[in-house]
Amino acid sequence: MFDRKTLNLVRSIALLGLLASVLVLGGCSSCKDFELQIDQLNAQVAALQQDIADREAVITERDQIAEELRGNLKDCQTENAVLIEESEEVVMITIPDQLGFASGQFMVLDTMVPVLQAIASSVRDHPDWDVYVEGYTDDMKISEEYQEYWPTNWEFGAFRASAVVRYLTNDLGLDAERFAAVSYGPFRPVASNDTPEGRAQNRMVRVVMHKAEM
């Protein structure tokens, strides 16, 4: 399946060939409008080719980052607990709740530190990639004793995402301008919230690396 940019490139090249054929077959020496259209299409084709080349370069670097992360996580023996995925032009690192936080808490546990160090290494080695840290929760209501701090799971997810950002920037020295903390709360579950096992899967932090807009 071709993406939109590739289809546009194919169509432009086809139209360019058609116009060139018209000029050749017609033997026309004064077809300025056709010549102008060909020049314009040439420019469009060149721009589309550059866009596609740029995207391919990003995807190549994305694959490199994912492999680096897998190697770093294997070194710290957490590769089986952490999920690394590649999608379009981003790398996603999913850290399960049990590895990162104590129940009902938002302070980074020591068990998460090697994972964050591995992530920090890749972030540091790829300075033109930015990072979203996303907080996810189950759909259980926040305990009344904590509602003063976190009225809903929106806030709780945001606290956890922010705690990871703080550790990566304050403790590991990464540039804070490259980070954003995001909360999806309980609204993008990966499993059913009807079972304890499903709820445990929905409690996570996801680190998303993406090429910064120039």
PyMOL CGO cylinders between C-alpha atoms (Angstrom):
from pymol import cmd
from pymol.cgo import CYLINDER

trace = [
    CYLINDER, 0.00, 0.00, 0.00, 1.45, 3.38, -1.07, 0.3, 1, 1, 1, 1, 1, 1,
    CYLINDER, 1.45, 3.38, -1.07, 1.22, 6.39, 1.22, 0.3, 1, 1, 1, 1, 1, 1,
    CYLINDER, 1.22, 6.39, 1.22, -0.14, 9.71, 0.00, 0.3, 1, 1, 1, 1, 1, 1,
    CYLINDER, -0.14, 9.71, 0.00, 3.26, 11.26, -0.79, 0.3, 1, 1, 1, 1, 1, 1,
    CYLINDER, 3.26, 11.26, -0.79, 4.29, 8.26, -2.88, 0.3, 1, 1, 1, 1, 1, 1,
    CYLINDER, 4.29, 8.26, -2.88, 0.99, 8.29, -4.78, 0.3, 1, 1, 1, 1, 1, 1,
    CYLINDER, 0.99, 8.29, -4.78, 1.37, 12.01, -5.47, 0.3, 1, 1, 1, 1, 1, 1,
    CYLINDER, 1.37, 12.01, -5.47, 4.87, 11.38, -6.79, 0.3, 1, 1, 1, 1, 1, 1,
    CYLINDER, 4.87, 11.38, -6.79, 3.66, 8.58, -9.09, 0.3, 1, 1, 1, 1, 1, 1,
    CYLINDER, 3.66, 8.58, -9.09, 0.80, 10.75, -10.40, 0.3, 1, 1, 1, 1, 1, 1,
    CYLINDER, 0.80, 10.75, -10.40, 3.09, 13.72, -10.99, 0.3, 1, 1, 1, 1, 1, 1,
    CYLINDER, 3.09, 13.72, -10.99, 5.61, 11.61, -12.88, 0.3, 1, 1, 1, 1, 1, 1,
    CYLINDER, 5.61, 11.61, -12.88, 2.82, 10.11, -15.00, 0.3, 1, 1, 1, 1, 1, 1,
    CYLINDER, 2.82, 10.11, -15.00, 1.42, 13.55, -15.82, 0.3, 1, 1, 1, 1, 1, 1,
    CYLINDER, 1.42, 13.55, -15.82, 4.90, 14.84, -16.58, 0.3, 1, 1, 1, 1, 1, 1,
    CYLINDER, 4.90, 14.84, -16.58, 5.42, 12.00, -19.04, 0.3, 1, 1, 1, 1, 1, 1,
    CYLINDER, 5.42, 12.00, -19.04, 2.05, 12.66, -20.67, 0.3, 1, 1, 1, 1, 1, 1,
    CYLINDER, 2.05, 12.66, -20.67, 2.79, 16.35, -21.19, 0.3, 1, 1, 1, 1, 1, 1,
    CYLINDER, 2.79, 16.35, -21.19, 6.23, 15.58, -22.58, 0.3, 1, 1, 1, 1, 1, 1,
    CYLINDER, 6.23, 15.58, -22.58, 4.65, 13.13, -25.02, 0.3, 1, 1, 1, 1, 1, 1,
    CYLINDER, 4.65, 13.13, -25.02, 2.18, 15.78, -26.17, 0.3, 1, 1, 1, 1, 1, 1,
    CYLINDER, 2.18, 15.78, -26.17, 5.03, 18.18, -26.92, 0.3, 1, 1, 1, 1, 1, 1,
    CYLINDER, 5.03, 18.18, -26.92, 7.09, 15.59, -28.78, 0.3, 1, 1, 1, 1, 1, 1,
    CYLINDER, 7.09, 15.59, -28.78, 4.24, 14.15, -30.83, 0.3, 1, 1, 1, 1, 1, 1,
    CYLINDER, 4.24, 14.15, -30.83, 2.84, 17.56, -31.62, 0.3, 1, 1, 1, 1, 1, 1,
    CYLINDER, 2.84, 17.56, -31.62, 6.14, 18.97, -32.74, 0.3, 1, 1, 1, 1, 1, 1,
    CYLINDER, 6.14, 18.97, -32.74, 5.13, 22.18, -31.11, 0.3, 1, 1, 1, 1, 1, 1,
    CYLINDER, 5.13, 22.18, -31.11, 7.74, 24.89, -30.69, 0.3, 1, 1, 1, 1, 1, 1,
    CYLINDER, 7.74, 24.89, -30.69, 5.49, 27.50, -29.11, 0.3, 1, 1, 1, 1, 1, 1,
    CYLINDER, 5.49, 27.50, -29.11, 3.64, 25.49, -26.48, 0.3, 1, 1, 1, 1, 1, 1,
    CYLINDER, 3.64, 25.49, -26.48, 4.72, 27.73, -23.63, 0.3, 1, 1, 1, 1, 1, 1,
    CYLINDER, 4.72, 27.73, -23.63, 1.83, 26.70, -21.39, 0.3, 1, 1, 1, 1, 1, 1,
    CYLINDER, 1.83, 26.70, -21.39, 2.81, 23.03, -21.64, 0.3, 1, 1, 1, 1, 1, 1,
    CYLINDER, 2.81, 23.03, -21.64, 6.44, 23.86, -21.00, 0.3, 1, 1, 1, 1, 1, 1,
    CYLINDER, 6.44, 23.86, -21.00, 5.48, 25.90, -17.94, 0.3, 1, 1, 1, 1, 1, 1,
    CYLINDER, 5.48, 25.90, -17.94, 3.37, 23.01, -16.62, 0.3, 1, 1, 1, 1, 1, 1,
    CYLINDER, 3.37, 23.01, -16.62, 6.27, 20.63, -17.13, 0.3, 1, 1, 1, 1, 1, 1,
    CYLINDER, 6.27, 20.63, -17.13, 8.59, 22.96, -15.21, 0.3, 1, 1, 1, 1, 1, 1,
    CYLINDER, 8.59, 22.96, -15.21, 6.06, 23.17, -12.38, 0.3, 1, 1, 1, 1, 1, 1,
    CYLINDER, 6.06, 23.17, -12.38, 5.63, 19.38, -12.31, 0.3, 1, 1, 1, 1, 1, 1,
    CYLINDER, 5.63, 19.38, -12.31, 9.40, 18.92, -12.31, 0.3, 1, 1, 1, 1, 1, 1,
    CYLINDER, 9.40, 18.92, -12.31, 9.58, 21.10, -9.21, 0.3, 1, 1, 1, 1, 1, 1,
    CYLINDER, 9.58, 21.10, -9.21, 6.73, 19.16, -7.55, 0.3, 1, 1, 1, 1, 1, 1,
    CYLINDER, 6.73, 19.16, -7.55, 8.38, 15.83, -8.34, 0.3, 1, 1, 1, 1, 1, 1,
    CYLINDER, 8.38, 15.83, -8.34, 11.69, 17.03, -6.91, 0.3, 1, 1, 1, 1, 1, 1,
    CYLINDER, 11.69, 17.03, -6.91, 9.97, 18.25, -3.73, 0.3, 1, 1, 1, 1, 1, 1,
    CYLINDER, 9.97, 18.25, -3.73, 8.04, 14.99, -3.31, 0.3, 1, 1, 1, 1, 1, 1,
    CYLINDER, 8.04, 14.99, -3.31, 11.18, 12.94, -3.89, 0.3, 1, 1, 1, 1, 1, 1,
    CYLINDER, 11.18, 12.94, -3.89, 12.94, 14.95, -1.18, 0.3, 1, 1, 1, 1, 1, 1,
    CYLINDER, 12.94, 14.95, -1.18, 10.02, 14.49, 1.23, 0.3, 1, 1, 1, 1, 1, 1,
    CYLINDER, 10.02, 14.49, 1.23, 10.07, 10.73, 0.66, 0.3, 1, 1, 1, 1, 1, 1,
    CYLINDER, 10.07, 10.73, 0.66, 13.85, 10.57, 1.08, 0.3, 1, 1, 1, 1, 1, 1,
    CYLINDER, 13.85, 10.57, 1.08, 13.57, 12.56, 4.33, 0.3, 1, 1, 1, 1, 1, 1,
    CYLINDER, 13.57, 12.56, 4.33, 10.89, 10.22, 5.65, 0.3, 1, 1, 1, 1, 1, 1,
    CYLINDER, 10.89, 10.22, 5.65, 12.93, 7.15, 4.74, 0.3, 1, 1, 1, 1, 1, 1,
    CYLINDER, 12.93, 7.15, 4.74, 15.90, 8.63, 6.62, 0.3, 1, 1, 1, 1, 1, 1,
    CYLINDER, 15.90, 8.63, 6.62, 13.70, 9.17, 9.69, 0.3, 1, 1, 1, 1, 1, 1,
    CYLINDER, 13.70, 9.17, 9.69, 12.42, 5.59, 9.55, 0.3, 1, 1, 1, 1, 1, 1,
    CYLINDER, 12.42, 5.59, 9.55, 15.98, 4.27, 9.22, 0.3, 1, 1, 1, 1, 1, 1,
    CYLINDER, 15.98, 4.27, 9.22, 16.99, 6.25, 12.30, 0.3, 1, 1, 1, 1, 1, 1,
    CYLINDER, 16.99, 6.25, 12.30, 13.84, 5.09, 14.10, 0.3, 1, 1, 1, 1, 1, 1,
    CYLINDER, 13.84, 5.09, 14.10, 14.86, 1.47, 13.53, 0.3, 1, 1, 1, 1, 1, 1,
    CYLINDER, 14.86, 1.47, 13.53, 18.37, 2.26, 14.78, 0.3, 1, 1, 1, 1, 1, 1,
    CYLINDER, 18.37, 2.26, 14.78, 16.99, 3.83, 17.97, 0.3, 1, 1, 1, 1, 1, 1,
    CYLINDER, 16.99, 3.83, 17.97, 14.75, 0.81, 18.60, 0.3, 1, 1, 1, 1, 1, 1,
    CYLINDER, 14.75, 0.81, 18.60, 17.67, -1.59, 18.22, 0.3, 1, 1, 1, 1, 1, 1,
    CYLINDER, 17.67, -1.59, 18.22, 19.84, 0.52, 20.52, 0.3, 1, 1, 1, 1, 1, 1,
    CYLINDER, 19.84, 0.52, 20.52, 17.10, 0.51, 23.14, 0.3, 1, 1, 1, 1, 1, 1,
    CYLINDER, 17.10, 0.51, 23.14, 16.64, -3.25, 22.92, 0.3, 1, 1, 1, 1, 1, 1,
    CYLINDER, 16.64, -3.25, 22.92, 20.36, -3.74, 23.38, 0.3, 1, 1, 1, 1, 1, 1,
    CYLINDER, 20.36, -3.74, 23.38, 20.55, -1.34, 26.33, 0.3, 1, 1, 1, 1, 1, 1,
    CYLINDER, 20.55, -1.34, 26.33, 17.54, -2.94, 28.02, 0.3, 1, 1, 1, 1, 1, 1,
    CYLINDER, 17.54, -2.94, 28.02, 19.02, -6.40, 27.51, 0.3, 1, 1, 1, 1, 1, 1,
    CYLINDER, 19.02, -6.40, 27.51, 22.17, -5.20, 29.24, 0.3, 1, 1, 1, 1, 1, 1,
    CYLINDER, 22.17, -5.20, 29.24, 20.15, -4.12, 32.29, 0.3, 1, 1, 1, 1, 1, 1,
    CYLINDER, 20.15, -4.12, 32.29, 18.03, -7.31, 32.14, 0.3, 1, 1, 1, 1, 1, 1,
    CYLINDER, 18.03, -7.31, 32.14, 14.68, -5.56, 31.72, 0.3, 1, 1, 1, 1, 1, 1,
    CYLINDER, 14.68, -5.56, 31.72, 14.06, -6.32, 28.03, 0.3, 1, 1, 1, 1, 1, 1,
    CYLINDER, 14.06, -6.32, 28.03, 11.30, -8.81, 28.87, 0.3, 1, 1, 1, 1, 1, 1,
    CYLINDER, 11.30, -8.81, 28.87, 9.40, -6.34, 31.06, 0.3, 1, 1, 1, 1, 1, 1,
    CYLINDER, 9.40, -6.34, 31.06, 9.56, -3.33, 28.73, 0.3, 1, 1, 1, 1, 1, 1,
    CYLINDER, 9.56, -3.33, 28.73, 7.80, -3.25, 25.35, 0.3, 1, 1, 1, 1, 1, 1,
    CYLINDER, 7.80, -3.25, 25.35, 9.49, -1.41, 22.47, 0.3, 1, 1, 1, 1, 1, 1,
    CYLINDER, 9.49, -1.41, 22.47, 7.40, -0.74, 19.37, 0.3, 1, 1, 1, 1, 1, 1,
    CYLINDER, 7.40, -0.74, 19.37, 7.98, 1.11, 16.11, 0.3, 1, 1, 1, 1, 1, 1,
    CYLINDER, 7.98, 1.11, 16.11, 5.05, 2.82, 14.42, 0.3, 1, 1, 1, 1, 1, 1,
    CYLINDER, 5.05, 2.82, 14.42, 5.22, 5.22, 11.50, 0.3, 1, 1, 1, 1, 1, 1,
    CYLINDER, 5.22, 5.22, 11.50, 7.97, 7.67, 12.48, 0.3, 1, 1, 1, 1, 1, 1,
    CYLINDER, 7.97, 7.67, 12.48, 8.04, 7.12, 16.26, 0.3, 1, 1, 1, 1, 1, 1,
    CYLINDER, 8.04, 7.12, 16.26, 9.54, 4.71, 18.79, 0.3, 1, 1, 1, 1, 1, 1,
    CYLINDER, 9.54, 4.71, 18.79, 7.34, 3.79, 21.76, 0.3, 1, 1, 1, 1, 1, 1,
    CYLINDER, 7.34, 3.79, 21.76, 8.73, 2.37, 25.03, 0.3, 1, 1, 1, 1, 1, 1,
    CYLINDER, 8.73, 2.37, 25.03, 6.03, 1.03, 27.38, 0.3, 1, 1, 1, 1, 1, 1,
    CYLINDER, 6.03, 1.03, 27.38, 7.00, 0.65, 31.05, 0.3, 1, 1, 1, 1, 1, 1,
    CYLINDER, 7.00, 0.65, 31.05, 4.52, -1.41, 33.11, 0.3, 1, 1, 1, 1, 1, 1,
    CYLINDER, 4.52, -1.41, 33.11, 3.22, -0.07, 36.40, 0.3, 1, 1, 1, 1, 1, 1,
    CYLINDER, 3.22, -0.07, 36.40, 4.77, -2.82, 38.52, 0.3, 1, 1, 1, 1, 1, 1,
    CYLINDER, 4.77, -2.82, 38.52, 8.26, -1.93, 37.25, 0.3, 1, 1, 1, 1, 1, 1,
    CYLINDER, 8.26, -1.93, 37.25, 7.90, 1.80, 37.73, 0.3, 1, 1, 1, 1, 1, 1,
    CYLINDER, 7.90, 1.80, 37.73, 5.75, 2.72, 40.70, 0.3, 1, 1, 1, 1, 1, 1,
    CYLINDER, 5.75, 2.72, 40.70, 4.49, 1.44, 44.02, 0.3, 1, 1, 1, 1, 1, 1,
    CYLINDER, 4.49, 1.44, 44.02, 0.74, 0.93, 44.22, 0.3, 1, 1, 1, 1, 1, 1,
    CYLINDER, 0.74, 0.93, 44.22, -1.08, 4.26, 44.32, 0.3, 1, 1, 1, 1, 1, 1,
    CYLINDER, -1.08, 4.26, 44.32, 2.20, 6.23, 44.25, 0.3, 1, 1, 1, 1, 1, 1,
    CYLINDER, 2.20, 6.23, 44.25, 3.96, 8.40, 41.70, 0.3, 1, 1, 1, 1, 1, 1,
    CYLINDER, 3.96, 8.40, 41.70, 7.59, 8.33, 42.86, 0.3, 1, 1, 1, 1, 1, 1,
    CYLINDER, 7.59, 8.33, 42.86, 9.97, 6.53, 40.49, 0.3, 1, 1, 1, 1, 1, 1,
    CYLINDER, 9.97, 6.53, 40.49, 11.08, 3.19, 41.93, 0.3, 1, 1, 1, 1, 1, 1,
    CYLINDER, 11.08, 3.19, 41.93, 14.68, 1.97, 41.82, 0.3, 1, 1, 1, 1, 1, 1,
    CYLINDER, 14.68, 1.97, 41.82, 13.52, -0.84, 39.51, 0.3, 1, 1, 1, 1, 1, 1,
    CYLINDER, 13.52, -0.84, 39.51, 12.66, 1.74, 36.84, 0.3, 1, 1, 1, 1, 1, 1,
    CYLINDER, 12.66, 1.74, 36.84, 15.99, 3.57, 37.02, 0.3, 1, 1, 1, 1, 1, 1,
    CYLINDER, 15.99, 3.57, 37.02, 17.97, 1.22, 34.70, 0.3, 1, 1, 1, 1, 1, 1,
    CYLINDER, 17.97, 1.22, 34.70, 15.18, 1.52, 32.12, 0.3, 1, 1, 1, 1, 1, 1,
    CYLINDER, 15.18, 1.52, 32.12, 15.26, 5.31, 32.28, 0.3, 1, 1, 1, 1, 1, 1,
    CYLINDER, 15.26, 5.31, 32.28, 19.05, 5.25, 32.01, 0.3, 1, 1, 1, 1, 1, 1,
    CYLINDER, 19.05, 5.25, 32.01, 18.77, 3.11, 28.86, 0.3, 1, 1, 1, 1, 1, 1,
    CYLINDER, 18.77, 3.11, 28.86, 16.20, 5.52, 27.42, 0.3, 1, 1, 1, 1, 1, 1,
    CYLINDER, 16.20, 5.52, 27.42, 18.33, 8.52, 28.37, 0.3, 1, 1, 1, 1, 1, 1,
    CYLINDER, 18.33, 8.52, 28.37, 21.28, 7.05, 26.47, 0.3, 1, 1, 1, 1, 1, 1,
    CYLINDER, 21.28, 7.05, 26.47, 19.28, 6.91, 23.23, 0.3, 1, 1, 1, 1, 1, 1,
    CYLINDER, 19.28, 6.91, 23.23, 17.74, 10.35, 23.80, 0.3, 1, 1, 1, 1, 1, 1,
    CYLINDER, 17.74, 10.35, 23.80, 21.22, 11.76, 24.35, 0.3, 1, 1, 1, 1, 1, 1,
    CYLINDER, 21.22, 11.76, 24.35, 22.62, 10.06, 21.23, 0.3, 1, 1, 1, 1, 1, 1,
    CYLINDER, 22.62, 10.06, 21.23, 19.81, 11.42, 19.02, 0.3, 1, 1, 1, 1, 1, 1,
    CYLINDER, 19.81, 11.42, 19.02, 19.57, 15.12, 19.92, 0.3, 1, 1, 1, 1, 1, 1,
    CYLINDER, 19.57, 15.12, 19.92, 17.12, 15.98, 17.14, 0.3, 1, 1, 1, 1, 1, 1,
    CYLINDER, 17.12, 15.98, 17.14, 14.45, 13.63, 18.51, 0.3, 1, 1, 1, 1, 1, 1,
    CYLINDER, 14.45, 13.63, 18.51, 11.98, 14.89, 21.11, 0.3, 1, 1, 1, 1, 1, 1,
    CYLINDER, 11.98, 14.89, 21.11, 10.12, 12.91, 23.77, 0.3, 1, 1, 1, 1, 1, 1,
    CYLINDER, 10.12, 12.91, 23.77, 6.54, 12.62, 24.99, 0.3, 1, 1, 1, 1, 1, 1,
    CYLINDER, 6.54, 12.62, 24.99, 6.05, 10.82, 28.30, 0.3, 1, 1, 1, 1, 1, 1,
    CYLINDER, 6.05, 10.82, 28.30, 2.47, 9.54, 28.57, 0.3, 1, 1, 1, 1, 1, 1,
    CYLINDER, 2.47, 9.54, 28.57, 0.69, 8.44, 31.73, 0.3, 1, 1, 1, 1, 1, 1,
    CYLINDER, 0.69, 8.44, 31.73, -2.04, 5.76, 31.62, 0.3, 1, 1, 1, 1, 1, 1,
    CYLINDER, -2.04, 5.76, 31.62, -4.23, 4.43, 34.44, 0.3, 1, 1, 1, 1, 1, 1,
    CYLINDER, -4.23, 4.43, 34.44, -6.98, 1.90, 35.00, 0.3, 1, 1, 1, 1, 1, 1,
    CYLINDER, -6.98, 1.90, 35.00, -10.58, 3.07, 35.54, 0.3, 1, 1, 1, 1, 1, 1,
    CYLINDER, -10.58, 3.07, 35.54, -10.70, 2.59, 39.31, 0.3, 1, 1, 1, 1, 1, 1,
    CYLINDER, -10.70, 2.59, 39.31, -11.80, 5.68, 41.21, 0.3, 1, 1, 1, 1, 1, 1,
    CYLINDER, -11.80, 5.68, 41.21, -9.08, 7.52, 43.12, 0.3, 1, 1, 1, 1, 1, 1,
    CYLINDER, -9.08, 7.52, 43.12, -9.25, 6.71, 46.83, 0.3, 1, 1, 1, 1, 1, 1,
    CYLINDER, -9.25, 6.71, 46.83, -10.95, 9.44, 48.83, 0.3, 1, 1, 1, 1, 1, 1,
    CYLINDER, -10.95, 9.44, 48.83, -7.84, 10.05, 50.92, 0.3, 1, 1, 1, 1, 1, 1,
    CYLINDER, -7.84, 10.05, 50.92, -5.89, 11.00, 47.77, 0.3, 1, 1, 1, 1, 1, 1,
    CYLINDER, -5.89, 11.00, 47.77, -8.57, 13.01, 45.96, 0.3, 1, 1, 1, 1, 1, 1,
    CYLINDER, -8.57, 13.01, 45.96, -7.21, 16.26, 47.37, 0.3, 1, 1, 1, 1, 1, 1,
    CYLINDER, -7.21, 16.26, 47.37, -4.06, 15.64, 45.29, 0.3, 1, 1, 1, 1, 1, 1,
    CYLINDER, -4.06, 15.64, 45.29, -5.54, 13.76, 42.33, 0.3, 1, 1, 1, 1, 1, 1,
    CYLINDER, -5.54, 13.76, 42.33, -9.26, 14.40, 41.89, 0.3, 1, 1, 1, 1, 1, 1,
    CYLINDER, -9.26, 14.40, 41.89, -9.37, 11.97, 38.94, 0.3, 1, 1, 1, 1, 1, 1,
    CYLINDER, -9.37, 11.97, 38.94, -7.16, 9.55, 37.04, 0.3, 1, 1, 1, 1, 1, 1,
    CYLINDER, -7.16, 9.55, 37.04, -6.32, 12.37, 34.63, 0.3, 1, 1, 1, 1, 1, 1,
    CYLINDER, -6.32, 12.37, 34.63, -4.27, 14.06, 37.33, 0.3, 1, 1, 1, 1, 1, 1,
    CYLINDER, -4.27, 14.06, 37.33, -2.80, 10.81, 38.59, 0.3, 1, 1, 1, 1, 1, 1,
    CYLINDER, -2.80, 10.81, 38.59, -1.59, 9.84, 35.12, 0.3, 1, 1, 1, 1, 1, 1,
    CYLINDER, -1.59, 9.84, 35.12, -0.12, 13.31, 34.67, 0.3, 1, 1, 1, 1, 1, 1,
    CYLINDER, -0.12, 13.31, 34.67, 1.75, 13.08, 37.99, 0.3, 1, 1, 1, 1, 1, 1,
    CYLINDER, 1.75, 13.08, 37.99, 3.33, 9.79, 36.97, 0.3, 1, 1, 1, 1, 1, 1,
    CYLINDER, 3.33, 9.79, 36.97, 4.31, 11.08, 33.52, 0.3, 1, 1, 1, 1, 1, 1,
    CYLINDER, 4.31, 11.08, 33.52, 5.75, 14.23, 35.10, 0.3, 1, 1, 1, 1, 1, 1,
    CYLINDER, 5.75, 14.23, 35.10, 7.72, 12.16, 37.63, 0.3, 1, 1, 1, 1, 1, 1,
    CYLINDER, 7.72, 12.16, 37.63, 9.41, 10.31, 34.78, 0.3, 1, 1, 1, 1, 1, 1,
    CYLINDER, 9.41, 10.31, 34.78, 10.15, 13.58, 32.95, 0.3, 1, 1, 1, 1, 1, 1,
    CYLINDER, 10.15, 13.58, 32.95, 11.63, 15.05, 36.14, 0.3, 1, 1, 1, 1, 1, 1,
    CYLINDER, 11.63, 15.05, 36.14, 13.89, 12.05, 36.60, 0.3, 1, 1, 1, 1, 1, 1,
    CYLINDER, 13.89, 12.05, 36.60, 15.10, 12.12, 33.00, 0.3, 1, 1, 1, 1, 1, 1,
    CYLINDER, 15.10, 12.12, 33.00, 15.80, 15.85, 33.10, 0.3, 1, 1, 1, 1, 1, 1,
    CYLINDER, 15.80, 15.85, 33.10, 16.79, 16.56, 36.72, 0.3, 1, 1, 1, 1, 1, 1,
    CYLINDER, 16.79, 16.56, 36.72, 18.57, 13.33, 37.63, 0.3, 1, 1, 1, 1, 1, 1,
    CYLINDER, 18.57, 13.33, 37.63, 19.89, 12.22, 34.24, 0.3, 1, 1, 1, 1, 1, 1,
    CYLINDER, 19.89, 12.22, 34.24, 20.60, 15.69, 32.89, 0.3, 1, 1, 1, 1, 1, 1,
    CYLINDER, 20.60, 15.69, 32.89, 18.59, 15.67, 29.66, 0.3, 1, 1, 1, 1, 1, 1,
    CYLINDER, 18.59, 15.67, 29.66, 17.39, 18.92, 28.09, 0.3, 1, 1, 1, 1, 1, 1,
    CYLINDER, 17.39, 18.92, 28.09, 13.93, 19.72, 29.47, 0.3, 1, 1, 1, 1, 1, 1,
    CYLINDER, 13.93, 19.72, 29.47, 12.96, 21.57, 26.28, 0.3, 1, 1, 1, 1, 1, 1,
    CYLINDER, 12.96, 21.57, 26.28, 12.82, 18.24, 24.47, 0.3, 1, 1, 1, 1, 1, 1,
    CYLINDER, 12.82, 18.24, 24.47, 10.15, 16.77, 26.76, 0.3, 1, 1, 1, 1, 1, 1,
    CYLINDER, 10.15, 16.77, 26.76, 6.40, 16.93, 27.26, 0.3, 1, 1, 1, 1, 1, 1,
    CYLINDER, 6.40, 16.93, 27.26, 4.31, 15.15, 29.91, 0.3, 1, 1, 1, 1, 1, 1,
    CYLINDER, 4.31, 15.15, 29.91, 0.89, 13.88, 28.78, 0.3, 1, 1, 1, 1, 1, 1,
    CYLINDER, 0.89, 13.88, 28.78, -1.93, 12.05, 30.58, 0.3, 1, 1, 1, 1, 1, 1,
    CYLINDER, -1.93, 12.05, 30.58, -4.52, 9.81, 28.93, 0.3, 1, 1, 1, 1, 1, 1,
    CYLINDER, -4.52, 9.81, 28.93, -5.87, 8.64, 32.27, 0.3, 1, 1, 1, 1, 1, 1,
    CYLINDER, -5.87, 8.64, 32.27, -8.10, 5.56, 31.82, 0.3, 1, 1, 1, 1, 1, 1,
    CYLINDER, -8.10, 5.56, 31.82, -9.31, 6.49, 28.34, 0.3, 1, 1, 1, 1, 1, 1,
    CYLINDER, -9.31, 6.49, 28.34, -6.92, 4.52, 26.13, 0.3, 1, 1, 1, 1, 1, 1,
    CYLINDER, -6.92, 4.52, 26.13, -6.88, 1.07, 27.76, 0.3, 1, 1, 1, 1, 1, 1,
    CYLINDER, -6.88, 1.07, 27.76, -4.89, -1.76, 26.21, 0.3, 1, 1, 1, 1, 1, 1,
    CYLINDER, -4.89, -1.76, 26.21, -6.85, -4.44, 28.09, 0.3, 1, 1, 1, 1, 1, 1,
    CYLINDER, -6.85, -4.44, 28.09, -10.21, -4.90, 29.80, 0.3, 1, 1, 1, 1, 1, 1,
    CYLINDER, -10.21, -4.90, 29.80, -10.66, -3.13, 33.12, 0.3, 1, 1, 1, 1, 1, 1,
    CYLINDER, -10.66, -3.13, 33.12, -12.98, -5.94, 34.25, 0.3, 1, 1, 1, 1, 1, 1,
    CYLINDER, -12.98, -5.94, 34.25, -10.16, -8.03, 35.72, 0.3, 1, 1, 1, 1, 1, 1,
    CYLINDER, -10.16, -8.03, 35.72, -7.19, -7.27, 38.00, 0.3, 1, 1, 1, 1, 1, 1,
    CYLINDER, -7.19, -7.27, 38.00, -4.84, -8.51, 35.27, 0.3, 1, 1, 1, 1, 1, 1,
    CYLINDER, -4.84, -8.51, 35.27, -6.37, -6.18, 32.69, 0.3, 1, 1, 1, 1, 1, 1,
    CYLINDER, -6.37, -6.18, 32.69, -6.27, -3.21, 35.04, 0.3, 1, 1, 1, 1, 1, 1,
    CYLINDER, -6.27, -3.21, 35.04, -2.60, -3.92, 35.76, 0.3, 1, 1, 1, 1, 1, 1,
    CYLINDER, -2.60, -3.92, 35.76, -1.84, -3.79, 32.02, 0.3, 1, 1, 1, 1, 1, 1,
    CYLINDER, -1.84, -3.79, 32.02, -3.61, -0.44, 31.72, 0.3, 1, 1, 1, 1, 1, 1,
    CYLINDER, -3.61, -0.44, 31.72, -1.45, 1.15, 34.41, 0.3, 1, 1, 1, 1, 1, 1,
    CYLINDER, -1.45, 1.15, 34.41, 1.71, 2.17, 32.57, 0.3, 1, 1, 1, 1, 1, 1,
    CYLINDER, 1.71, 2.17, 32.57, 3.95, 4.93, 31.37, 0.3, 1, 1, 1, 1, 1, 1,
    CYLINDER, 3.95, 4.93, 31.37, 4.83, 5.17, 27.69, 0.3, 1, 1, 1, 1, 1, 1,
    CYLINDER, 4.83, 5.17, 27.69, 7.85, 7.09, 26.41, 0.3, 1, 1, 1, 1, 1, 1,
    CYLINDER, 7.85, 7.09, 26.41, 7.45, 8.18, 22.79, 0.3, 1, 1, 1, 1, 1, 1,
    CYLINDER, 7.45, 8.18, 22.79, 10.46, 9.39, 20.80, 0.3, 1, 1, 1, 1, 1, 1,
    CYLINDER, 10.46, 9.39, 20.80, 9.73, 11.35, 17.64, 0.3, 1, 1, 1, 1, 1, 1,
    CYLINDER, 9.73, 11.35, 17.64, 11.72, 13.45, 15.20, 0.3, 1, 1, 1, 1, 1, 1,
    CYLINDER, 11.72, 13.45, 15.20, 11.49, 17.11, 16.18, 0.3, 1, 1, 1, 1, 1, 1,
    CYLINDER, 11.49, 17.11, 16.18, 9.80, 19.45, 13.71, 0.3, 1, 1, 1, 1, 1, 1,
    CYLINDER, 9.80, 19.45, 13.71, 12.31, 21.71, 12.04, 0.3, 1, 1, 1, 1, 1, 1,
]
cmd.load_cgo(trace, "trace")
